[in-house]
Amino acid sequence: MIDLIHKMKVITLKKWWQKSIIALVAVVTLGAISPNHEIWETLRDDKDQPKSYAEEERQQVVYDLVDPSEVYYQDRFILENVRKTAEEQAYLKFGSRIGPVIQGEFDSVIMPNIQRAIDLHLGELPAESLNRLAISEKPAGDYSEKIFHIYDSETNKDAIRFHVRTEKKPQEGFFFNFHYHLAEDDFQRHIELGDIYWSKNTPPKWLS
């Protein structure tokens, strides 16, 4: 805002000098060169005209409305395939006993968070890195946590690990805690995706 005001002051001063010169020449030449003479067109530069504050603000609004996802997603098609495969692996882990019970809440709460996590951590990768991504195809059974891991198929190194842990809370019952871990901190940090309540009874084993 201060820079804009400064520019306007400089341009206003310049205009004042231009008008003074035009008036002086008109007097000295006894009107032979009028203020409307084409000679003065070379002194007028439309590029020096300051933009109004409203115009500046409008341009900023247009910039702010750009969807960030359009900027950092290198390849939407690859990411969509990753998300689709991730959902398939999740339902494979749930099996026929747990899946139908938690499907509604998983679809509306957990899966969108899984998608956001994938987009957030993989969206900026270059196309060649995205093309190497693969998803593990063997969810862990029994009461083990692994749902699926996303890894580099060339190096076989995991990038993200998505897990679900069965937790028993006193006086409440059993919950499924969905979370993920990242390679950047050697999979130490536990990043929450959300909880789904089961019941006070012990849930079946995964894959059952």
C-alpha positions in Angstrom: 0.0 0.0 0.0 2.9 2.4 0.8 4.6 1.6 -2.5 1.4 2.3 -4.3 0.9 5.7 -2.7 4.6 6.6 -3.4 4.1 5.6 -7.1 1.0 7.7 -7.3 2.8 10.7 -5.8 5.6 10.4 -8.3 3.3 10.1 -11.3 1.1 13.0 -10.0 4.2 15.2 -9.8 5.3 14.2 -13.3 1.8 15.1 -14.7 2.0 18.5 -13.0 5.3 19.2 -14.7 4.0 18.0 -18.0 0.9 20.3 -17.7 3.2 23.3 -16.7 5.4 22.8 -19.7 2.4 22.5 -22.1 0.9 25.7 -20.7 4.3 27.6 -20.9 4.9 26.5 -24.5 1.4 27.6 -25.5 2.0 31.1 -24.0 5.5 31.5 -25.6 4.3 30.4 -29.0 1.2 32.6 -28.7 -1.0 29.6 -29.2 0.7 28.2 -32.2 1.3 24.9 -30.3 -1.9 24.3 -28.4 -2.3 21.9 -25.4 -4.0 19.5 -27.8 -1.2 19.5 -30.4 0.0 16.0 -31.4 3.5 16.9 -30.2 2.5 16.4 -26.6 1.4 12.8 -27.3 5.0 11.7 -27.0 5.1 13.0 -23.4 2.1 11.0 -22.4 2.8 7.4 -21.5 -0.2 5.3 -20.5 2.2 2.8 -18.8 2.8 5.5 -16.2 -0.9 5.6 -15.2 -1.3 4.1 -11.7 -3.7 1.3 -11.2 -6.5 2.1 -8.8 -6.5 0.3 -5.4 -9.7 -1.5 -6.5 -7.9 -2.8 -9.6 -4.9 -4.0 -7.5 -7.3 -5.7 -5.0 -9.3 -7.3 -7.8 -6.1 -8.8 -9.3 -5.0 -10.2 -6.0 -8.4 -11.8 -5.5 -8.2 -13.6 -8.8 -4.7 -14.8 -7.8 -5.9 -16.0 -4.4 -8.8 -18.0 -6.0 -6.4 -20.2 -8.0 -6.9 -23.8 -6.8 -3.6 -24.9 -5.2 -4.2 -28.5 -6.3 -4.0 -27.4 -9.9 -0.5 -26.2 -9.2 1.2 -29.0 -7.4 -0.5 -32.1 -8.7 2.0 -33.4 -11.3 -0.2 -36.2 -12.6 -3.8 -36.5 -11.4 -4.3 -39.8 -13.2 -1.5 -41.6 -11.3 -2.7 -40.2 -8.0 -6.3 -41.3 -8.7 -5.1 -44.8 -9.4 -3.2 -44.8 -6.2 -6.2 -43.7 -4.2 -8.4 -46.3 -5.9 -6.0 -49.1 -5.1 -5.7 -47.9 -1.5 -9.4 -48.2 -1.0 -9.4 -51.7 -2.4 -6.6 -52.8 0.0 -8.5 -51.3 2.9 -11.6 -53.3 2.2 -9.6 -56.4 1.7 -8.1 -56.0 5.2 -11.6 -55.4 6.8 -12.9 -58.7 5.5 -16.5 -59.7 5.4 -17.2 -59.4 9.1 -15.8 -55.9 9.9 -16.2 -54.3 6.4 -20.0 -54.1 6.2 -20.2 -52.7 9.8 -17.8 -49.8 9.4 -18.1 -49.1 5.7 -20.3 -46.0 6.0 -18.1 -44.2 8.4 -14.9 -45.3 6.7 -16.2 -44.0 3.3 -17.3 -40.6 4.7 -14.5 -39.9 7.2 -11.4 -42.1 7.0 -11.0 -42.6 3.2 -11.2 -38.9 2.4 -8.4 -38.3 5.0 -6.4 -41.1 3.4 -6.8 -39.4 0.0 -5.7 -36.0 1.4 -2.7 -37.6 3.0 -1.7 -39.2 -0.3 -2.2 -36.0 -2.3 -0.4 -33.9 0.3 2.7 -36.1 0.5 2.9 -37.3 -3.0 1.3 -34.5 -5.1 4.6 -32.6 -5.5 6.6 -35.6 -6.8 7.8 -35.3 -10.4 6.1 -37.6 -12.9 8.9 -40.1 -13.1 8.7 -40.6 -9.3 5.0 -41.0 -9.4 5.2 -43.6 -12.1 7.4 -45.7 -9.8 4.9 -45.8 -7.0 3.3 -49.0 -6.0 1.0 -50.2 -3.2 1.5 -53.3 -1.1 -1.0 -56.0 -1.8 -1.0 -58.0 1.4 -2.8 -56.3 4.3 -1.9 -57.9 7.7 -4.4 -60.2 9.3 -5.0 -61.2 12.9 -4.7 -58.0 15.0 -1.7 -56.5 13.1 -1.9 -52.9 12.0 -0.8 -52.8 8.4 -3.4 -51.8 5.8 -1.1 -51.0 2.9 2.2 -49.3 2.2 3.0 -47.0 -0.7 6.5 -47.6 -1.9 9.0 -46.9 -4.7 8.9 -50.0 -7.0 12.5 -49.3 -8.1 14.1 -49.0 -4.7 11.5 -51.0 -2.7 11.6 -48.3 -0.1 8.3 -47.3 1.6 7.2 -43.7 1.3 4.0 -43.9 3.4 2.6 -46.6 5.7 -1.2 -46.7 6.4 -2.2 -48.6 9.5 -5.2 -49.3 11.7 -4.8 -50.2 15.4 -7.5 -51.8 17.6 -7.8 -49.9 20.9 -9.8 -50.5 24.0 -10.9 -47.5 25.9 -12.1 -47.9 29.5 -15.9 -47.6 29.9 -16.3 -47.1 26.1 -15.3 -50.2 24.3 -13.2 -50.9 21.2 -12.2 -48.4 18.5 -10.3 -48.7 15.2 -7.6 -46.0 15.2 -6.5 -45.2 11.6 -3.2 -43.4 11.1 -0.1 -43.3 8.9 3.7 -42.9 9.1 6.2 -41.2 6.8 9.6 -42.2 5.6 10.9 -38.6 6.3 11.1 -39.3 10.1 11.8 -43.0 9.7 8.1 -43.8 10.4 8.3 -42.6 14.0 5.5 -40.0 14.0 2.0 -41.3 14.4 -0.3 -39.1 12.2 -4.0 -39.5 13.0 -6.6 -40.1 10.3 -9.6 -40.7 12.7 -11.3 -43.3 14.9 -14.2 -45.6 14.2 -16.1 -47.1 17.1 -16.8 -50.8 17.1 -18.6 -51.9 20.2 -17.8 -53.1 23.7 -17.2 -56.6 22.4 -13.9 -57.7 21.0 -13.8 -57.2 17.2 -13.1 -60.1 14.8 -9.6 -60.5 13.4 -8.7 -58.7 10.2 -9.2 -60.5 6.9 -11.8 -62.7 8.5 
